[in-house]
């Protein structure tokens, strides 16, 4: 057998070569293993951890919002969200369509949510529907087999115990937007997080939010949870205690039902805002679940402007309320004495132009007191001319801070406008318009013309008159308390003063007595703000009826109704400004609102209109509807 | 049959025997972890119910026992008999391959198995044996005419013997087995020797044919090769196997995550972790040290086998031993190369370690034949 002969080849050397090749190949494998396991081992170790652990975020309960007495205004309740883990569904779009069908929602917005990625880990649930009803949860649970990857999660949601109470002050929360996520201000937030978007909720977002908890869940390749590696508990947000008084706020809110306007009450010594109401309002709870396009359009569109906080953002000519500040300027500058009398024939001639007093029959001879009590326009036309617009500006703007935002800090604030010669020269292009005509000073003297203010500025200005000349900064937060009880922020007892006015106390006293007269004098325009005499609390204030430039100038109800007042007259504890847009007469429309707030503040049961102090005194009073 | 001469035991290769047993025993330890299932009640081949937490490990142990018997059979059959029946073996395997092409069972999209009434037969395993034996016979019968190295014309017939089963198996499609078959045949030819010019011409021809061959590959085969170049390009699709395997291997670092602590394995991120990717389990749980240990054991096995080949007294025995060496070596390199991302995922098991009866029996039978060659090396003296 030839083939079994001793081979002619040198088997030994061939075996050595084969062994060499074998060794080289195994060495290459070992080298590669060295590279994977030793050099890059830590990288792969991280990746294997990433594989194994799925981070689940636990939203923290948001901090509470309390009123000044610790009464809860906004708390949290458990709510159901519908989440979706796309990786767990063989056909995510089909699943979302099924979800839309079951919930009766249009499918397209939900499918659009699928494509919004953001920063997202694999298997991280995507929020589909927020705060769904228990019925819907039951329906979804029953049809689970059609919805692979759909999860029902329980998360805290805002519970607005008092409905739309102080909606503008409290604000609302809503899912963080794409633009906000890009904003460095919101570093650390993730898609789907719910943040304060308005009011206190926005301003104190960082305090209220708390810290997200996280759970590292061990999952297998199928994505099923098989254990927990570690977890951090969610840290509840801090509670924010406001300066608002729930009872007062309720009264203010209720007074504005069916109207457009604003009511604000402030402690004149501390600057604490006790009530802040604007109407029309919105219900913050509608932002808890999905906001439909129609609901959103209703919120931002048209004349209603439900999202406008008219207390800080609404600008209105102050009308006769402004006369107090003109009077302060006139007395301080010595252009008039309290005793000096002017004759009001019902109008005032300036050159060839006739400026009317609101009382066309005229007030006759009036001094300062009578001019304020009866709100005589002619008196202030005269005084205003003596002062000139720039001195009015100097007092109103430089001293009483009109035309400057109050820096309350919740949302954008309007600054309003106090006109002056400098303003006119600066803001008009046409050389003709740049000049200030002396005739323009007349309307400014009675709070009309180019002048606009916010209700909050009125309260701040009036407070300075009644608290002895201190212009205080309004504030709405008393303190912030962390979930462990630590006080993180507390407003000091002493007010944050903008300035102390160097005004003669006698002048302020004269103005205060005049304002009490507005409410208590039988000819006063503001008697409807007064409290029943038996309580011994006298009220001071000033009415205003601001004319609104309108095409239908014949329509009287276009005027804005104002009342700004304070009580008790001898030691003011509360200053209130009430404004009703297009409400008509300040004394008729706005003064009763202020009365309600005063009554609530002093714990006086709501007096029926007939029992009001001044009416009791003068039952036969002919309620002459006058334009003050 | 030649009576068992007592001298044959004198040449029993203990080194080969030890490596042959230590490697699968080590494999069983790895498999115990890879196939771990705490609630596992193993239904052993439909007969016994056993409470054992790792089905793969238990069944593999049974395969190993059967395999040792088969290995004894391989040892007992005289080398001469293989020479005699080589063409018969080759022809039978070829017939079975044709039968598979005709009415084989389709598993995972490829037709590799013959269903023999509850027992699945993989004819490509037979063909490995058939080809090694046949090539050894053809090459020993027709040594190079110049006594040193083959020229092209002399390679046509051996090449034909290699190509026919390769094409049949590649068609199944089972690229990995076809490839290893080719490596074994070509390895045996190269062992004898090929002229440099001829070799160069063949290499160039192969390169020229590579493009049409690429076109003939299935989509998924093309993708697997492409994914090898950039596995991260498709982490959830074709690249998933390689990506997860590399994570498993790499995360083992120097000493591994510990026995049964491999997260990639135990949480089933690693696919096929008892079969083709069992090396990744070892790498993850035993680390670089464990990998070197197994590579070392295999190296020891190859040294033993090559020593036996080099000590034979005749060309047939030598090529027979060398053929089995190349077979196991090719499987080891392709499998490990695959799981650590050096080669495409071709579905080749790791010899003696991967779970699977066919592979275990076939490899052990081959090792038995090599042991038989060693034992009979003095039997066939030149007359």
Interface residues (C-beta under 8 A of the other chain):
Chain A: X1 X2 X3 X4 X5 X6 X7 X8 X9 X11 X12 X14 X15 X16 X18 X19 X22 X23 X25 X26 X28 X29 X30 X32 X33 X34 X36 X37 X38 X40 X41 X42 X43 X44 X45 X47 X48 X49 X51 X52 X218 X219 X220 X221 X222 X226
Chain B: X80 X83 X137 X140 X141 X143 X147 X191 X192 X193 X244 X246 X247 X248 X249 X250 X251 X252 X253 X254 X263 X264 X267 X268 X269 X283 X284 X287 X288 X291 X292 X295 X298 X299 X302 X303 X306 X307 X309 X310 X312 X313 X314 X315 X316 X317 X318 X322 X325 X329 X333 X336 X337 X340 X341 X342 X380 X382
